[in-house]
Amino acid sequence: MKKGKLYLIPTLLGETTADSVLPKATLDIIFGLDHFIVENLRSARRFLSKTGNSKLIDEIHFELHDKHYQASDLNELLKPLLQGIDMGLMSEAGTPCVADPGGAVVALAHQMGIQVVPLTGPNAILLALMASGFNGQAFSFHGYLPIQSKDRINSLKMLEKRTLSAGETQIFIETPFRNNALIESILQHCLPETLLCVAAEISTKHEKIISKRVKDWQSISYDYHKKPCVFLLWHESDLSTQKKQARKHSRLV
């Protein structure tokens, strides 16, 4: 029996319309699916409603796969694919399998010989990097930093040291209600000339992306409490590294 395809579906990053950030080809595939693996049932149903999907929610099959998943349950999740039924995998917000548990589903799908199809849509990490003005030739994404203050400060110092030595842009995220505390840690413990970009509420009408030196952030008023953000650190002294990498890339293509 021919196996189904696993489509990786990007969802909305905030309060915006689906057709403003998702191409028609992505929406058409979503409309054709009846089976979904989702991180959050409520947000998945809400997203499908916002796409204009004409199917009744009761006619759609949802399988929950969140951070509390058991590895032994994954085979059951993928059973429809083995029966020839296409499925969609959705994160709670944005692109799936980046800083969410969807990667385990995709890994098993590859082991089972199931075709994995990533769809086009908003990715907060790449959009933030594009808009930051930082090094887009070399960068690292670190997900969530430690919760404990001492561990978080040590992580920030490590990331700053890495951007100083390797020229990489360092990208990370935080639970929205801890955003302000994270920024305070950066301003207190990073070098004055280090650049910090905060990209908030990307792709929505409230989008705000600011790149400034740490010393300049000290003098501005900000409040990112409960606002989805991506954080980036870089050091402008590494601009020469970025230019060298760009020239090398241009010679190769």
RAMO-V617045 format. One record per run of one state. SS is the DSSP state (@ for helix, = for strand, . for the rest). FROM is the first residue (numbers start at 0). LEN is the number of residues. If there is no record, write none. Layout:
BEGIN
ss,from,len
SS,FROM,LEN
SS,FROM,LEN
END
This chain:
BEGIN
ss,from,len
.,0,5
=,5,4
.,9,8
@,17,4
.,21,2
@,23,8
.,31,3
=,34,4
.,38,2
@,40,10
.,50,6
@,56,3
.,59,1
=,60,4
.,64,6
@,70,7
.,77,1
@,78,4
.,82,4
=,86,4
.,90,11
@,101,10
.,111,4
=,115,3
.,118,5
@,123,9
.,132,6
=,138,6
.,144,4
@,148,18
.,166,2
=,168,5
.,173,2
@,175,14
.,189,4
=,193,7
.,200,7
=,207,6
@,213,4
.,217,11
=,228,7
@,235,17
.,252,1
END
